[in-house]
Every structure is written in C-alpha cells, then in structure tokens.
Amino acid sequence: MKVLMFTWEFPPFISGGLGMACYGMVRSLLKLGIKVDLILPTKEMVYFPLVEEDDVDKLPAVFLETDKQKEFDTISFANIKERLDYIGVTTHPESYVKMKDITRYLHVLESEETTFFKTKDAHDRMLEDAIFNLIGDEDLIRKVQEYTLRAQKIASALHFDLIHAHDWLCYPAGMIARKTSKKPLVVHIHATEFDRSGGPGDERIHKIEYAGMMYADRVIAVSQYTAQMIMSRYRIDSGRIKIVHNAFTAQPGLNGYKQRIFKGPTILFLGRITLQKGPDYFLDVAERVLKIHPECRFIVAGTGDMGRRLLRKSAELKLKNKFLFTGFLNRSQVEQILKASDIYVLPSVSEPFGIAPLEAMAYGVTSIISKQSGVSEVVNHAFKIDFWDVDRMAETICYLIENPDICLKMGQDGKNEVNNILWDEAAEKIRKVYTSTLSEYLESISL
C-alpha cells in the first residue's frame, strides 16, 4: 500500500508535537511495509518518497519538474540540512510567493480549467467551503493557500492508494487530492481550533476543520477527549471516527542520570506559551510553592503569544531569578533541560493529546498533567489534576519536594511505562484504518 501524506511539520527542521508524532508514526508505518509519499510546505515543488525505515531521517526528495530534478542531481550537498535548505523546508510560516501571485487563489480554483465546482452535491459543497474559507493575507494563510494550490498537480502526478492529511492546515490539500485522484481520504485531528484558542477562535479555521472532517472517508482522533470534542462541537458521526493515541519514541541509549543546573529542585514547563497550555496557571503554582520552598527554580521553556504577559506578571510578583524563561530551545537544549528537571508540569486548559509529558517521563521526570488532556488516558504513573486547581498542584509539588524518594520512584515508574507506549502499536491501528477505509471505498465505487 502507498499513502499520499500531507503534513505541515516533520523533523529535522520542524519538531513540534505534530512533527514528532508524524515522525514516529511514519517510521512505524514503513516498518509495516506501507510506503509514504510525504508532502511538506516547501519552496520547491517536491515530494519525499519514503520506502525504508531510515528514510524518515534521510528524507529523499524528488522534484515534480524534470529539469529541476536534473539540476538537483548534479549538486553535492555537505549534509542533509544544506540539502533541505535548498529544497526550502522551513521552520517558519512565511510564504515563498509574492502577494500578487496568490491573490488569484480563488480565481484559479474557480476557473474553467478545473472541475471542482461544476457539481454541487453535499460532498462537493464541503470542498467548496474549505477552499472559500482559506482567505486572508496573514503569512500562515498565504502559505496554506500556496500548499493547497499544489495539491491537484501532486495528486495527478503520483500514484497512491489512499490520502492521509494532518490537521486543518492540510485538509484543503487533502480534499483537493481526493477530488482529483478519486482515492479515499483519512484526516487526522491532532488539535481543534477550540483547543488552540481556548474559546471561539478563528471562524475560518472552524469551517475548514468541519469541512475536512465531513468530506473525509474516515477521521482519526488522537484521544477519546478529542473524539468527544469533534462529536459535540462539529457533529461528526461517531461511526466515522477512530481513536489512535499518540506514542513516543525514546532516544537510543537514553538514561536517567541528572545533569543538574541548580542545587535545589527544578520544576519545568515545556511547551508553547499560549492559552491552551495553561502557562498562567503554572505561574500561579510557582508563586504558592516558592512561599514554602524558596530554594526551588521554576523554568518556562518555549515561546508563544503569552510570553510577555507572563514575564510582566512574574516581575510584579517579584519572583526574580526563581522563575526563569529560556525562550526557544533546539532539540539538544530540550534534552539538556529535561535532564536537569525534577518535576514536569503541563496544566493544559485543553490538550487533545500532549507528547511533551511522555518525553519528560522518558527522562525519568515526575510529571503533573492536566485531566483535560488526551495523554492522561494512556498513562498511570503521573499526577492528573484539573488545570484550574492550582492549590492542589502546589500541594503535590511540595509533597514531592519533601519526599524525594517518592518523587524519584514516580519518575522511574513513569519512564518504564512510557517505554511501553510504542508507535508500532499505534501504526498497526492506523494500518487497520487504512485497510478498512480502502476496502469500503473500493466496494462503494464498484456498486
């Protein structure tokens, strides 16, 4: 089986939660013999044909334009970073095209050269809704427009059995690929706009998410929490939803040895500093704990739109060097900060899954996670507390500080547990989703 996969993130350049999930998922799918043609938001019109397991690290690229492929083949690159820089795999959502080139977005899709909008059944209206809601001149929207416009050409040029699109950024492209190829579409929902915004959010994105899930043949949700969300908020039929929890791939040779930065206990928040992740609750917890244990250090690792607000509030509370900000961390720096931490806290207001707690647990870091998270469905050796219950979080941290043996044991038990949450098992569930979806689709078109 060969899958055409649209995703917005994939290591080595982009390694957020979505990127790491796709990496582990694809690697395990390749082990099952499923081939993947990976489509990323690149400057050049390329795809990444992944066949062998180690292709996820090599990322072999093929240009759709023959002349550019010939030119590419003549260039000697020093390393993979240099090669991917040339292709234009980016960590930022800026558009590679000028605004004047993208203003014809709707015109191109409505032109006489396309058949997308010539029929008006319910299915086609979903596609139309997704396309017409992808409007705006923000950098991210422009980049998604560009990515979407390529889908028809990609779907026409490649041979595959099924399409897999991750999150709203890729839904319009996946839908166009389905319309073009007549192949079934599986959409993967890692987070909804309700999760990201902590409220109503962007109406355009809601409509794209709804259209993508309604248009798809099958919807994969990363947790029961997310499945309930899309059933209640988007009215998606439960019979079309399959739950496949994320997993975590531990680094080879990972050990639990601490490499301390501070003498006292270190409590870590690692994630985007946004409303969804609850960093303001982390600050409230820190204020309470530091009154009892001033020897602690609280570290906020990451960036986000709430960063300045959090910094100002910590200054107002006079937490000084007890509450620290690292800014953006690369992969090796993340590993370093995890090795230096004793307790990890993620008080997410709404977390569809949450890869970061699994990563912290893999380093033997005792974790406190929100009950409002998908990851709480798959782990037992972590403290699960409502995101708003800052008093209980503070009491739990104080208890762990005062009982270091218990803290150490909880961390070790968590590490052992995470080592058994494997992508291979998740990939097997996804393979079954592919097989059943393809079988039903082939049966429907044969009638």
Secondary structure by P-SEA (a helix, b strand, c coil): ccccccccccccccccaaaaaaaaaaaaaaaacbbbbcccccccccccccccccccccbbbbbccaaaaaaaaacccccaaaaaaaaccccccccccccccccaaaaaaacccccccccccaaaaaaaaaaaacccccaaaaaaaaaaaaaaaaaacccccbbbbcccccaaaaaaaaaaacbbbbbbbcccccccccccccaaaaaaaaaaaaaccbbbbccaaaaaaaaaacccccccbbbbbbbbbcccccccccccccccbbbbbbcccccccaaaaaaaaaaaaaaccccbbbbbcccccaaaaaaaaaaaacccccccccccccaaaaaaaaaaccbbbbbcccccccaaaaaaaaaccbbbbbcccccccccccbbbbcccaaaaaaaaaaaaaacaaaaaaaaaaaaaaaaaccaaaaaaaaaaaaaaaaaaaaaaaac
